[in-house]
Amino acid sequence: MPDENPHHEQPSGIYLISPSGAVRDPQTIELAAQRLKAMGFKVAVDRTALAVHERFAGTDAQRLAAISRALKQKHPVVMATRGGYGLSRLLSRIDWRAVADSGKTFIGQSDFTVFNLALLAQTGAVSLAGPTAVFDFGGKNVDDLTQALFQEMLSHDLEILSFETEDADPVDARGVLWGGNLAMVASLVGTPYLPRVPGGILFLEDVGEHPYRIERMLTQLWHAGVLAEQNAIVLGKFTEYRATAHDNGHDLDAVVRWLRQTVKVPVVTGLPYGHVKVKATLPVGASIGIATEAGLAHLVLQEHHH
Amino acid sequence: MPDENPHHEQPSGIYLISPSGAVRDPQTIELAAQRLKAMGFKVAVDRTALAVHERFAGTDAQRLAAISRALKQKHPVVMATRGGYGLSRLLSRIDWRAVADSGKTFIGQSDFTVFNLALLAQTGAVSLAGPTAVFDFGGKNVDDLTQALFQEMLSHDLEILSFETEDADPVDARGVLWGGNLAMVASLVGTPYLPRVPGGILFLEDVGEHPYRIERMLTQLWHAGVLAEQNAIVLGKFTEYRATAHDNGHDLDAVVRWLRQTVKVPVVTGLPYGHVKVKATLPVGASIGIATEAGLAHLVLQEHHH
């Protein structure tokens, strides 16, 4: 999958913050910090990373203060401990210019999608969609490929991400990569926090959403004019929903067929991304290339070797 | 609750169509037709009302044709047999001008919210949010109040709808009544099918949506500028979600408190509307008045006695 070309140094430190849901088990953070240290990173944990208010990792004021502290501390990478829910209600109170100007590399997924996208919409700055501390580094095992892709993205060594795809439409294009969790992307439609990305490469995943709901969210993006202006739609993993007898064949494949019939944009399936163990780290807001051949898709993250 | 003043004649006939989910048990339609006839309506059932394609009541083409037939048949009222999912993907293929010009009174709820709102957005025409054949008239019992409010709305006899409210904010205003199922309202944000209703009276309900999801959908309406420009937000019933220990107090009351703190618009709870037995029939797109007093809220549907 990734090119093995480790001639860049990886960033030296990671700062962990909790902008969304409360961390349920502090030991997962402890374990994640150990894992990240073993990879060669210095690690610092924000002082309210374990705070709890209702279902959130602290009050809105506490989580906003954690984001502000993350901009000022010394480590170049800021990672969300986990997703959940909580960033949506903070979007209008985050100083996006200050986030972009900090030069920090932000990374997270799921609820963090709204952070990735609001930052892009408000400033054009790039951030990462990828592992979170609890989900990817705080459990029993760490997936080797997830770890390798994470490290290579941080050290700018990943030039092409290739993955198997069963039925990708032919495409050979460039565009700005953007997207993330479909429910969170859809939740930004019509707000100042959805980036406008004509000619973009839109990647989507979701968890626990029934196929009819996935279709309904895609329909919103379609009716809002978002889908038609993309150069490609790249589907990651849609997991943990429960089909019912009433679906009567309206399954995920039916939704993808409907999407292809409805929107005349190349659809590429199989992206290793989502609420799954094996996940790529993806640069949201970066200009990339995409190409498919028989059974294989390539995301060209860097055009030239340095 | 309603004024008893039956000096208008009620419309003579109801035409049943299935624009959304497949009807699971044909006997519910049979029973609903009998109930509606017993109320004094003539009833006709569209010829594909019982069609099935995947989870839908027929293919997209069949459901679109059913809507077209409904415009041309003789009965003045067109009622959806049920909700489910299916209208979203038809919105760009419905001739909304023809729907408005037909002069028919359309009624439904849940998935039908997107029909109510798209019609209002595209033409300004009024339609009804209220009972559906299967849910309200096709089951073991029919709720007396639901039936009375439905008949009085159709015969224009309902002047004031009053309901108990535990904690309504003070309000005395006029505006266009609009809204419906929150998930469906949110799914239209950023599309040509969400009406712009400054100074409106927005009513919302939902079923099977967890409080954090209800808040996330409200957040989308907030960030899109929809909530701040309303004269009142009227909450119906939010039912059938399952709270978890992780919510840790982030329940529906917490969401309503957050809504009040976040948006400086009067919030009125207790509207008898939702996925519940006792429901009002509401004119979506009509200019109405709203007023609250101790423990009571009033929707003034008609200013003057005729």
Interface residues (C-beta under 8 A of the other chain):
Chain A: G21 A22 R24 V52 E54 R55 F56 Y85 S88 R89 L91 S92 A186 S187 L188 V189 G190 T191 P192 Y193 L194 Y212 E215 R216 M217 T219 Q220 H223 A224 H246 D247 N248 G249 H250 A254 W258 T262
Chain B: G21 A22 R24 V52 E54 R55 F56 Y85 S88 R89 L91 S92 A186 S187 L188 V189 G190 T191 P192 Y193 L194 Y212 E215 R216 M217 T219 Q220 H223 A224 H246 D247 N248 G249 H250 A254 W258 T262
